[in-house]
Amino acid sequence: MSNSILTTHNLTIGYKTSRKTVRCVASDISVSLQAGELVCLLGPNGAGKSTLLRSLAGMQSPISGEVRLLGENIYKLAPQKLAKRLSLVLTEKVDVGMLSAYTLVTLGRYPYTDWWGNLTSEDEAIVHWAIKAVGAVHLAQRQVSELSDGERQKIMIARALAQSPIVMLLDEPTAFLDLPRRVEIMQLLRQLARETNQAILLSTHDLDLALRLADKVWLLSTNGILHVGAPEDLVLSGAFADTFESEGVEFDVASGEFHLHTSHKGEINLIGEGIATVWTIRALKRAGFKVNQSHNSLPISVEVISNSKFLWKITNNKTVYTHNSLYEMIKSLNSL
């Protein structure tokens, strides 16, 4: 039995540039969102990630093809019925005036309330659950305007959860957050997908977090091709490196990291073990040196000494220089 909740068939997305001209962003998209999975939508700036999300949410009509939510054409669903199945969290900050966090979350129940917006005991229970699910109980009575970006994002996710959707779409939910908060939000969304059995799709520029946390990646290239698979599948196929290939940066398949192109200054023999050696390698590569640990026949060597404190000993044609920081060691190598 298929767990597909949202599916597309031969979908072509784009937008009008004038009254008679339509720009195609991507075509022939046939994908699905599965229950309980976290999917990350990745791609360079301008590839069309936001256009795809808006098309999937029913906010923007496609050029051709279809989007189906539980088998029904999403563009033909009544707004209230759609809101009960799909919730959306956008990047833009919405001015909510003097609303408390709790009141904002209650707005997620609007598809279920009466004309006056009265909440039933069941509605109240769902709102409390949504706030607790995102770890924001302590924020409930505070005004939204007083919240940090990370706290505000939790409340917006809680509001989306309060809709009791089966699909949640998020457009760059970590865009304005620092690293710890980005990790926290991404882990929260992964946990929610598991616990609620929702299908969660989010666009993000946090490539490293996506590779570590996503069940599946949708990788949209600038030529309009959407690659789909587990993060590791797209790395092994070369699609990941090809999509983000640009002048001055490259994706290292072996480490799963992006590396900047730097001018090559020479080769260094490195002697040492442990964590200080790991970071010494990073410092040397950042400075443009190629690191060799397999032989000591090179004219310049660096030895990492780990005793009560870290020391770096440079040997150049029998002349020895000792430094107590990587910064000074790199400066010394640059002057040789």
C-alpha positions as CSV (number, residue, x, y, z in Angstrom):
1,M,0.0,0.0,0.0
2,S,1.4,3.4,-1.0
3,N,2.1,6.0,1.7
4,S,2.1,8.8,-0.8
5,I,0.1,11.8,0.4
6,L,1.0,14.5,-2.2
7,T,1.9,13.5,-5.8
8,T,2.7,15.4,-9.0
9,H,2.4,14.1,-12.5
10,N,4.2,15.7,-15.4
11,L,4.2,19.0,-13.6
12,T,5.7,22.1,-15.4
13,I,6.1,25.2,-13.2
14,G,6.8,28.8,-14.0
15,Y,5.4,32.2,-14.1
16,K,4.3,35.0,-16.5
17,T,6.9,37.6,-17.4
18,S,4.4,39.5,-19.5
19,R,0.8,39.2,-20.7
20,K,1.8,36.7,-23.4
21,T,5.1,35.3,-22.2
22,V,5.5,32.5,-19.7
23,R,8.9,31.5,-18.2
24,C,9.3,27.8,-17.6
25,V,11.3,27.1,-14.4
26,A,11.2,23.3,-14.3
27,S,9.3,20.6,-16.2
28,D,8.3,17.0,-16.2
29,I,8.2,16.8,-12.4
30,S,6.7,13.5,-11.2
31,V,7.4,13.1,-7.5
32,S,5.6,12.2,-4.2
33,L,5.7,13.1,-0.6
34,Q,5.4,10.1,1.8
35,A,3.9,10.0,5.2
36,G,6.4,10.3,8.0
37,E,9.3,11.6,5.9
38,L,11.3,14.8,6.0
39,V,12.2,16.0,2.5
40,C,14.6,18.9,1.9
41,L,14.3,20.9,-1.3
42,L,17.7,22.2,-2.3
43,G,19.1,24.1,-5.2
44,P,21.0,27.3,-6.1
45,N,19.5,30.7,-5.8
46,G,17.1,31.3,-8.7
47,A,16.6,27.6,-9.5
48,G,12.8,27.9,-8.7
49,K,12.5,26.4,-5.2
50,S,9.9,29.0,-4.0
51,T,8.0,28.6,-7.3
52,L,7.8,24.9,-6.8
53,L,6.6,25.2,-3.2
54,R,3.9,27.7,-4.2
55,S,2.8,25.4,-6.9
56,L,2.6,22.5,-4.5
57,A,0.6,24.6,-2.0
58,G,-2.0,25.5,-4.6
59,M,-1.0,29.2,-4.5
60,Q,0.4,29.3,-8.0
61,S,-1.1,27.5,-11.0
62,P,1.3,25.3,-13.0
63,I,1.9,25.7,-16.7
64,S,0.8,22.1,-17.1
65,G,0.5,18.9,-15.2
66,E,-1.2,18.3,-11.9
67,V,-0.7,18.2,-8.1
68,R,-2.8,15.7,-6.2
69,L,-3.4,15.7,-2.4
70,L,-4.8,12.4,-1.3
71,G,-5.8,11.8,-4.9
72,E,-7.7,15.0,-5.4
73,N,-6.6,17.9,-7.6
74,I,-5.2,20.5,-5.3
75,Y,-6.3,23.4,-7.5
76,K,-9.9,22.3,-7.3
77,L,-10.1,21.8,-3.5
78,A,-12.1,24.3,-1.6
79,P,-9.8,26.6,0.5
80,Q,-11.2,25.3,3.8
81,K,-10.7,21.7,2.8
82,L,-7.2,22.4,1.6
83,A,-6.3,24.2,4.8
84,K,-7.4,21.1,6.8
85,R,-4.9,19.0,4.8
86,L,-2.0,21.3,4.1
87,S,-0.2,24.0,6.1
88,L,2.4,26.5,4.9
89,V,5.2,28.3,6.8
90,L,6.7,31.1,4.7
91,T,10.0,32.9,5.1
92,E,8.6,36.4,5.3
93,K,7.8,37.8,8.7
94,V,4.1,38.6,9.1
95,D,3.1,41.6,11.3
96,V,0.7,40.2,13.9
97,G,0.5,43.3,16.0
98,M,0.1,42.7,19.7
99,L,-1.0,39.1,19.5
100,S,0.4,36.6,22.1
101,A,2.1,33.5,20.9
102,Y,-0.8,31.4,22.1
103,T,-3.4,33.5,20.2
104,L,-1.3,33.2,17.0
105,V,-1.2,29.4,17.3
106,T,-5.0,29.4,17.8
107,L,-5.4,30.9,14.3
108,G,-4.2,27.6,13.0
109,R,-7.7,26.2,14.0
110,Y,-9.5,28.6,11.6
111,P,-10.5,25.9,9.1
112,Y,-12.4,24.1,11.9
113,T,-14.0,27.0,13.9
114,D,-17.4,28.6,13.5
115,W,-18.1,32.0,11.9
116,W,-17.1,33.7,15.2
117,G,-13.9,31.8,15.6
118,N,-14.9,30.1,18.8
119,L,-12.7,27.3,20.0
120,T,-14.1,24.1,21.3
121,S,-12.4,22.1,24.0
122,E,-10.9,19.8,21.3
123,D,-9.5,22.9,19.5
124,E,-7.9,24.1,22.7
125,A,-6.4,20.7,23.3
126,I,-4.9,20.7,19.9
127,V,-3.4,24.2,20.3
128,H,-1.9,23.2,23.7
129,W,-0.4,20.0,22.0
130,A,1.0,22.0,19.1
131,I,2.8,24.5,21.4
132,K,4.1,21.7,23.6
133,A,5.3,19.7,20.5
134,V,7.6,22.5,19.4
135,G,8.9,23.1,23.0
136,A,7.3,26.5,23.3
137,V,5.1,26.3,26.4
138,H,7.2,28.9,28.1
139,L,6.6,31.3,25.2
140,A,2.8,31.0,25.0
141,Q,1.9,34.1,26.9
142,R,4.5,36.4,25.5
143,Q,3.8,38.8,22.6
144,V,5.0,37.6,19.3
145,S,6.8,40.9,18.7
146,E,9.0,40.2,21.8
147,L,10.2,36.8,20.5
148,S,13.6,36.1,19.0
149,D,13.7,34.8,15.4
150,G,14.1,31.2,16.6
151,E,11.3,31.5,19.1
152,R,9.0,33.1,16.5
153,Q,9.7,30.3,14.1
154,K,8.8,27.7,16.7
155,I,5.4,29.5,17.1
156,M,4.8,29.7,13.4
157,I,5.5,25.9,13.2
158,A,3.1,25.4,16.1
159,R,0.4,27.4,14.3
160,A,0.9,25.2,11.2
161,L,0.7,22.1,13.4
162,A,-2.6,23.4,14.9
163,Q,-4.2,23.0,11.5
164,S,-3.8,19.2,11.9
165,P,-2.4,18.9,8.4
166,I,-1.2,15.8,6.7
167,V,1.4,17.9,4.7
168,M,3.5,20.7,5.9
169,L,5.4,22.9,3.5
170,L,8.1,25.4,4.8
171,D,10.0,27.9,2.7
172,E,13.5,28.4,4.2
173,P,12.4,28.1,7.9
174,T,15.9,28.6,9.2
175,A,16.9,31.5,7.0
176,F,17.3,34.1,9.8
177,L,18.6,31.8,12.5
178,D,22.0,31.2,14.0
179,L,23.6,27.8,13.7
180,P,22.3,26.3,17.0
181,R,18.8,27.4,16.3
182,R,19.0,26.1,12.7
183,V,20.0,22.7,14.0
184,E,17.2,22.8,16.6
185,I,14.5,23.6,14.1
186,M,15.7,21.0,11.6
187,Q,15.8,18.3,14.3
188,L,12.4,19.4,15.5
189,L,10.9,19.0,12.0
190,R,12.4,15.6,11.6
191,Q,11.0,14.6,14.9
192,L,7.5,15.9,14.0
193,A,7.5,14.0,10.8
194,R,8.1,10.8,12.7
195,E,5.7,11.5,15.6
196,T,2.8,12.9,13.5
197,N,3.3,10.8,10.4
198,Q,3.0,14.0,8.3
199,A,4.9,14.6,5.1
200,I,7.1,17.6,5.7
201,L,8.8,19.4,2.8
202,L,11.1,22.4,3.4
203,S,13.4,24.4,1.2
204,T,16.7,25.3,2.7
205,H,20.2,26.5,2.0
206,D,21.6,24.5,4.9
207,L,23.2,21.9,2.7
208,D,25.1,20.1,5.4
209,L,22.1,19.8,7.7
210,A,20.0,18.6,4.8
211,L,22.5,15.9,4.0
212,R,22.5,14.8,7.7
213,L,18.8,14.9,8.5
214,A,16.7,14.5,5.4
215,D,15.0,11.2,4.5
216,K,14.9,12.4,0.9
217,V,16.3,15.3,-1.1
218,W,14.7,17.1,-4.0
219,L,17.6,18.7,-5.8
220,L,16.5,21.4,-8.3
221,S,19.2,22.5,-10.7
222,T,19.3,25.7,-12.6
223,N,18.5,23.9,-15.9
224,G,15.1,22.9,-14.5
225,I,15.8,19.2,-13.7
226,L,14.7,17.9,-10.3
227,H,16.8,15.1,-9.0
228,V,15.2,12.9,-6.2
229,G,16.7,10.4,-3.8
230,A,18.3,9.8,-0.5
231,P,21.0,12.4,0.2
232,E,23.7,9.8,-0.2
233,D,22.3,8.7,-3.6
234,L,22.5,12.2,-5.0
235,V,26.1,12.6,-3.7
236,L,27.2,9.2,-5.2
237,S,25.5,9.9,-8.6
238,G,27.4,13.2,-8.9
239,A,24.1,15.2,-9.0
240,F,25.0,17.1,-5.9
241,A,28.4,18.2,-7.0
242,D,27.1,19.1,-10.5
243,T,24.2,21.2,-9.2
244,F,26.4,23.3,-6.9
245,E,29.4,23.5,-9.1
246,S,30.6,27.1,-9.5
247,E,33.7,29.1,-9.9
248,G,35.7,29.1,-6.7
249,V,33.9,26.3,-4.9
250,E,33.5,22.5,-5.2
251,F,31.8,19.7,-3.3
252,D,34.2,17.1,-1.9
253,V,32.4,13.7,-2.2
254,A,34.9,12.1,0.2
255,S,34.2,14.5,3.1
256,G,30.7,15.7,2.2
257,E,31.9,19.3,2.5
258,F,32.3,22.3,0.2
259,H,35.8,23.5,-0.4
260,L,36.9,26.9,-1.7
261,H,39.4,27.0,-4.5
262,T,42.6,28.5,-3.2
263,S,45.9,29.2,-4.9
264,H,48.4,26.3,-4.4
265,K,51.4,27.4,-2.3
266,G,53.2,24.1,-2.0
267,E,53.2,20.7,-0.3
268,I,53.8,20.2,3.4
269,N,54.7,17.0,5.2
270,L,52.6,16.8,8.4
271,I,53.6,14.7,11.4
272,G,51.1,14.2,14.3
273,E,47.9,12.6,15.5
274,G,44.8,13.5,17.3
275,I,42.3,16.4,17.1
276,A,45.0,19.1,16.9
277,T,46.3,17.4,13.7
278,V,42.8,17.3,12.2
279,W,42.5,21.1,12.7
280,T,46.0,21.7,11.5
281,I,45.1,20.0,8.2
282,R,42.1,22.3,7.9
283,A,44.3,25.3,8.5
284,L,46.9,24.3,6.1
285,K,44.4,23.6,3.3
286,R,42.6,26.9,4.0
287,A,45.9,28.6,3.5
288,G,46.5,26.9,0.2
289,F,49.0,24.1,1.1
290,K,48.7,20.5,0.1
291,V,49.1,18.2,3.1
292,N,51.0,14.9,2.9
293,Q,51.2,12.5,5.8
294,S,52.6,9.5,4.0
295,H,56.4,10.4,3.7
296,N,58.9,12.9,5.0
297,S,61.0,13.6,1.9
298,L,59.5,17.1,1.4
299,P,61.6,20.1,2.2
300,I,59.1,21.6,4.7
301,S,57.5,19.6,7.5
302,V,55.1,20.6,10.3
303,E,55.0,18.5,13.5
304,V,52.1,18.8,15.8
305,I,53.1,18.4,19.4
306,S,50.4,17.7,22.0
307,N,51.6,17.9,25.6
308,S,50.3,20.2,28.3
309,K,49.7,22.6,25.4
310,F,49.7,22.5,21.6
311,L,52.9,23.4,19.7
312,W,53.7,23.4,16.0
313,K,57.3,22.8,14.9
314,I,58.2,23.8,11.3
315,T,61.4,22.2,9.9
316,N,62.7,23.9,6.7
317,N,66.1,22.5,5.4
318,K,67.2,21.7,9.0
319,T,66.1,25.1,10.3
320,V,63.4,24.8,13.0
321,Y,60.7,27.3,14.0
322,T,58.3,26.6,16.9
323,H,54.9,28.3,17.3
324,N,52.2,28.1,19.9
325,S,49.3,28.9,17.7
326,L,48.0,27.9,14.2
327,Y,47.8,31.5,13.3
328,E,51.5,32.1,13.9
329,M,52.4,28.8,12.2
330,I,50.5,29.8,9.0
331,K,52.1,33.2,9.0
332,S,55.6,31.6,9.3
333,L,54.9,29.2,6.4
334,N,53.7,32.1,4.2
335,S,56.9,33.9,4.8
336,L,59.1,30.9,3.9
